[in-house]
Amino acid sequence: QVQLAESGGGLVQAGGSLRLSCAASGRIFSVNAMGWYRQTPGKQRDVVAIITSGGRTNYADSVKGRFTISRDDAKNTVYLQMNSLKPEDTAVYYCHIQGSGYWGQGTQVTVSS
């Protein structure tokens, strides 16, 4: 059974930074692309960033230049470094194994103005 556990969310002022982590269990991690998504109440879950098993990255336009996704396969962990945070970045952030049904439980990020 694969499990994903996010951490690192919290309350931060606009312009601040947070680093999210997602620890995965199971051997599936190193061979799959990983993604970070976010969701606000009443809205769909949107992709924020994706990293392939080879390290290629893709970002939503709204976070380009501010967020960085990375992975450490030795630790089965994917990260999301978030800088220059804005109030509109407030959401629950989820990590996901691309192409699978596996999602983390989510971590709340709140950015105050």
MIVOFI-110606 format. One record per residue: residue in three letters; y, z, x of N, C-alpha, C in turn. Coordinates in steps of 0.05 Angstrom, whole numbers, padded with zeros to 5 digits, always signed. Layout:
N
ALAYZXYZXYZX
...
REM end
This chain:
113
GLN-00024+00000+00017+00000+00000+00000+00025+00000+00018
VAL+00043-00019+00013+00067-00021+00028+00089-00004+00015
GLN+00103+00011+00030+00126+00027+00020+00151+00022+00036
LEU+00173+00021+00023+00199+00018+00036+00217+00042+00029
ALA+00230+00053+00049+00247+00077+00045+00274+00072+00057
GLU+00295+00070+00040+00322+00066+00050+00335+00093+00055
SER+00354+00093+00074+00370+00117+00079+00397+00108+00091
GLY+00416+00127+00092+00441+00121+00105+00464+00116+00086
GLY+00459+00116+00060+00481+00112+00041+00499+00137+00040
GLY+00521+00134+00025+00539+00157+00022+00566+00149+00013
LEU+00585+00167+00015+00613+00163+00007+00630+00158+00032
VAL+00646+00137+00031+00662+00131+00054+00689+00119+00044
GLN+00710+00123+00059+00735+00112+00052+00736+00082+00059
ALA+00753+00068+00045+00757+00039+00051+00765+00036+00080
GLY+00753+00016+00092+00757+00011+00120+00737+00024+00138
GLY+00721+00042+00127+00701+00056+00142+00675+00041+00146
SER+00656+00054+00158+00630+00042+00165+00607+00059+00156
LEU+00585+00046+00150+00559+00059+00145+00537+00042+00157
ARG+00515+00055+00163+00492+00041+00173+00468+00048+00156
LEU+00457+00029+00142+00434+00034+00125+00409+00027+00142
SER+00388+00042+00136+00362+00038+00149+00341+00035+00127
CYS+00321+00019+00132+00298+00015+00114+00273+00016+00131
ALA+00258+00038+00128+00233+00041+00142+00210+00031+00125
ALA+00193+00014+00136+00171+00002+00121+00144+00012+00132
SER+00125+00016+00114+00098+00022+00123+00081-00003+00120
GLY+00060-00005+00135+00042-00028+00132+00048-00050+00152
ARG+00029-00066+00158+00031-00088+00177+00046-00112+00167
ILE+00052-00111+00141+00065-00134+00130+00093-00138+00141
PHE+00105-00117+00152+00134-00118+00159+00140-00140+00179
SER+00125-00140+00202+00133-00157+00224+00130-00187+00219
VAL+00115-00195+00199+00111-00223+00194+00127-00234+00171
ASN+00144-00218+00160+00159-00226+00137+00189-00224+00141
ALA+00203-00242+00127+00232-00239+00126+00239-00214+00109
MET+00261-00201+00116+00269-00177+00102+00297-00182+00091
GLY+00303-00169+00069+00330-00173+00057+00342-00147+00048
TRP+00368-00147+00048+00383-00125+00035+00397-00137+00010
TYR+00395-00122-00012+00407-00131-00037+00424-00107-00047
ARG+00442-00114-00066+00457-00092-00078+00461-00098-00108
GLN+00465-00075-00123+00467-00078-00152+00486-00057-00162
THR+00503-00065-00181+00521-00047-00195+00512-00046-00224
PRO+00520-00024-00238+00510-00021-00266+00517-00045-00283
GLY+00497-00055-00298+00501-00077-00316+00502-00104-00304
LYS+00498-00106-00278+00498-00131-00264+00471-00137-00251
GLN+00467-00162-00244+00442-00169-00231+00442-00160-00201
ARG+00419-00159-00190+00416-00151-00162+00421-00176-00145
ASP+00440-00174-00127+00449-00196-00111+00441-00193-00082
VAL+00435-00215-00068+00428-00214-00040+00453-00208-00024
VAL+00450-00192-00003+00471-00185+00015+00466-00199+00042
ALA+00442-00196+00052+00435-00207+00078+00405-00209+00081
ILE+00397-00229+00096+00368-00234+00101+00364-00239+00131
ILE+00342-00228+00141+00334-00233+00169+00305-00243+00169
THR+00300-00265+00183+00273-00275+00185+00257-00260+00206
SER+00231-00266+00207+00214-00253+00227+00223-00261+00255
GLY+00236-00284+00257+00246-00294+00283+00274-00285+00290
GLY+00286-00270+00271+00313-00259+00277+00336-00275+00267
ARG+00330-00297+00252+00352-00313+00241+00364-00298+00217
THR+00390-00299+00214+00403-00284+00193+00419-00301+00174
ASN+00423-00291+00150+00439-00304+00130+00454-00283+00115
TYR+00479-00288+00107+00495-00268+00094+00509-00280+00069
ALA+00513-00262+00050+00530-00270+00027+00558-00274+00038
ASP+00573-00293+00025+00600-00299+00035+00618-00274+00034
SER+00613-00256+00015+00630-00233+00012+00628-00213+00034
VAL+00607-00214+00050+00603-00195+00071+00603-00207+00099
LYS+00605-00233+00101+00605-00246+00128+00627-00235+00145
GLY+00621-00229+00170+00640-00219+00188+00644-00189+00187
ARG+00632-00176+00166+00635-00147+00163+00608-00133+00165
PHE+00587-00146+00156+00560-00133+00155+00542-00147+00176
THR+00524-00132+00187+00504-00143+00206+00477-00132+00200
ILE+00458-00151+00195+00430-00143+00190+00415-00146+00216
SER+00397-00127+00222+00380-00128+00245+00353-00115+00239
ARG+00334-00119+00257+00308-00108+00253+00296-00099+00279
ASP+00280-00078+00277+00265-00068+00300+00236-00067+00292
ASP+00221-00088+00299+00193-00090+00290+00176-00068+00302
ALA+00183-00058+00325+00167-00036+00337+00169-00011+00320
LYS+00191-00008+00305+00195+00015+00288+00192+00009+00259
ASN+00184-00017+00253+00181-00025+00225+00206-00018+00208
THR+00229-00024+00220+00254-00016+00207+00274-00039+00207
VAL+00288-00042+00185+00310-00061+00184+00335-00046+00178
TYR+00357-00056+00190+00383-00041+00188+00404-00059+00175
LEU+00424-00046+00164+00448-00061+00154+00472-00045+00164
GLN+00485-00056+00184+00510-00044+00193+00533-00055+00176
MET+00548-00037+00164+00569-00045+00146+00596-00034+00156
ASN+00613-00053+00163+00639-00045+00174+00661-00055+00155
SER+00685-00045+00159+00708-00053+00142+00701-00052+00112
LEU+00689-00031+00104+00680-00029+00077+00703-00030+00057
LYS+00697-00042+00034+00717-00045+00012+00706-00031-00013
PRO+00724-00023-00031+00714-00011-00056+00694-00029-00071
GLU+00697-00055-00069+00679-00073-00083+00651-00074-00070
ASP+00648-00061-00047+00621-00059-00036+00605-00036-00048
THR+00618-00021-00065+00604+00001-00079+00581-00009-00095
ALA+00557+00002-00090+00533-00008-00104+00509+00009-00095
VAL+00487+00005-00108+00461+00015-00098+00450-00008-00081
TYR+00442-00001-00057+00432-00021-00038+00402-00017-00035
TYR+00388-00040-00037+00359-00040-00036+00349-00058-00013
CYS+00327-00051+00000+00315-00069+00018+00290-00081+00005
HIS+00282-00104+00015+00262-00120+00001+00246-00137+00022
ILE+00221-00138+00018+00204-00157+00034+00205-00183+00020
GLN+00217-00203+00032+00221-00229+00019+00194-00241+00011
GLY+00193-00251-00013+00168-00264-00022+00147-00245-00032
SER+00154-00220-00034+00135-00200-00044+00147-00185-00067
GLY+00131-00167-00079+00141-00150-00100+00151-00123-00091
TYR+00154-00120-00064+00160-00094-00053+00190-00090-00050
TRP+00200-00068-00062+00227-00059-00060+00229-00030-00053
GLY+00250-00022-00040+00255+00006-00036+00267+00019-00061
GLN+00271+00045-00059+00281+00059-00082+00311+00057-00085
GLY+00325+00047-00065+00354+00044-00065+00369+00067-00054
THR+00392+00061-00043+00410+00082-00032+00438+00076-00041
GLN+00452+00096-00051+00479+00092-00062+00500+00091-00040
VAL+00516+00070-00042+00540+00068-00024+00564+00068-00042
THR+00583+00087-00037+00607+00089-00052+00631+00087-00033
VAL+00649+00068-00038+00672+00065-00021+00697+00071-00037
SER+00711+00091-00028+00735+00100-00043+00760+00086-00032
SER+00779+00081-00050+00803+00067-00042+00825+00086-00032
REM end
